[in-house]
Amino acid sequence: MGPELFVAYRRSSTPGKGLSREVQWRSIEAYIRRIDGELIASYEDVGSATYTLKGLARAQPNLAHALDHARRRRATIVAAEGPYGRCLMTAWLMTV
């Protein structure tokens, strides 16, 4: 059995709000390294978050791609803490 597989997801909106893209990436990389995992893909959206299924495809198309990729490869999605994780959890709950 190989290492645990991960798909990374980052989202940034207004500059100066939330975690920067670089901070998110360092956090995600550090976590995957710490547990000896393997990053198989990375997705990113720029813009406002949405919390409705209808708005998800328009506002965060790459989140849907990340969820699909993770599902197909039986990988875990990883996101930095903050509103990005909350948005990711909302999207995941809408797809199960």
C-alpha positions as CSV (number, residue, x, y, z in Angstrom):
1,M,0.0,0.0,0.0
2,G,1.4,3.4,-1.0
3,P,1.2,6.8,0.5
4,E,-2.1,8.5,1.1
5,L,-3.1,10.5,-2.0
6,F,-4.2,14.2,-1.8
7,V,-5.8,16.7,-4.0
8,A,-5.1,20.3,-2.9
9,Y,-7.7,23.1,-3.2
10,R,-7.0,26.8,-2.7
11,R,-9.2,29.8,-3.0
12,S,-8.4,33.4,-2.8
13,S,-10.8,36.4,-3.0
14,T,-10.1,40.0,-2.2
15,P,-6.4,40.8,-1.7
16,G,-5.7,41.3,2.0
17,K,-8.6,39.2,3.2
18,G,-8.1,35.7,4.5
19,L,-5.0,33.6,3.9
20,S,-2.8,34.5,1.0
21,R,-2.3,31.9,-1.8
22,E,1.3,31.4,-0.7
23,V,0.4,30.9,2.9
24,Q,-2.2,28.4,1.9
25,W,0.2,26.5,-0.3
26,R,2.9,26.3,2.4
27,S,0.4,25.1,4.9
28,I,-0.9,22.4,2.5
29,E,2.6,21.3,1.5
30,A,3.7,21.1,5.1
31,Y,0.8,18.9,6.1
32,I,1.2,16.5,3.2
33,R,5.0,16.2,3.9
34,R,4.4,15.7,7.7
35,I,2.2,12.7,7.1
36,D,4.3,11.3,4.2
37,G,1.4,11.7,1.7
38,E,1.5,12.3,-2.1
39,L,0.0,15.3,-3.8
40,I,-1.6,14.2,-7.1
41,A,-3.3,17.4,-8.1
42,S,-3.9,21.0,-7.1
43,Y,-6.8,23.2,-8.0
44,E,-7.4,26.9,-7.3
45,D,-10.2,29.4,-7.7
46,V,-10.0,33.2,-7.5
47,G,-13.1,35.2,-6.6
48,S,-16.0,35.2,-4.2
49,A,-17.1,32.0,-2.5
50,T,-20.6,30.7,-2.8
51,Y,-22.6,28.4,-0.6
52,T,-25.3,27.2,-3.0
53,L,-25.0,24.3,-5.4
54,K,-26.3,26.5,-8.3
55,G,-23.6,29.1,-7.7
56,L,-20.8,26.7,-7.2
57,A,-20.2,25.8,-10.8
58,R,-20.1,29.5,-11.8
59,A,-18.1,30.9,-8.9
60,Q,-15.8,28.0,-8.0
61,P,-15.6,25.7,-11.0
62,N,-12.2,24.2,-9.9
63,L,-13.6,23.2,-6.6
64,A,-16.1,20.9,-8.4
65,H,-13.1,19.6,-10.5
66,A,-11.1,18.9,-7.3
67,L,-14.0,17.0,-5.7
68,D,-14.4,14.9,-8.8
69,H,-10.7,14.2,-9.1
70,A,-10.5,13.2,-5.5
71,R,-13.5,10.9,-5.8
72,R,-12.2,9.2,-8.9
73,R,-8.7,8.6,-7.4
74,R,-10.0,7.9,-3.9
75,A,-7.9,10.8,-2.6
76,T,-8.4,13.2,0.3
77,I,-9.0,16.8,-0.4
78,V,-6.8,19.1,1.6
79,A,-7.3,22.9,2.1
80,A,-5.8,25.5,4.4
81,E,-7.8,26.6,7.4
82,G,-10.1,29.6,7.1
83,P,-13.1,30.4,4.9
84,Y,-11.6,28.1,2.2
85,G,-12.1,25.0,4.4
86,R,-15.6,26.1,5.3
87,C,-16.4,26.5,1.6
88,L,-14.9,23.1,0.8
89,M,-16.9,21.4,3.5
90,T,-20.1,23.1,2.2
91,A,-19.4,21.9,-1.4
92,W,-18.6,18.4,-0.2
93,L,-21.8,18.1,1.8
94,M,-23.8,19.2,-1.3
95,T,-22.2,16.3,-3.4
96,V,-22.7,13.4,-1.0
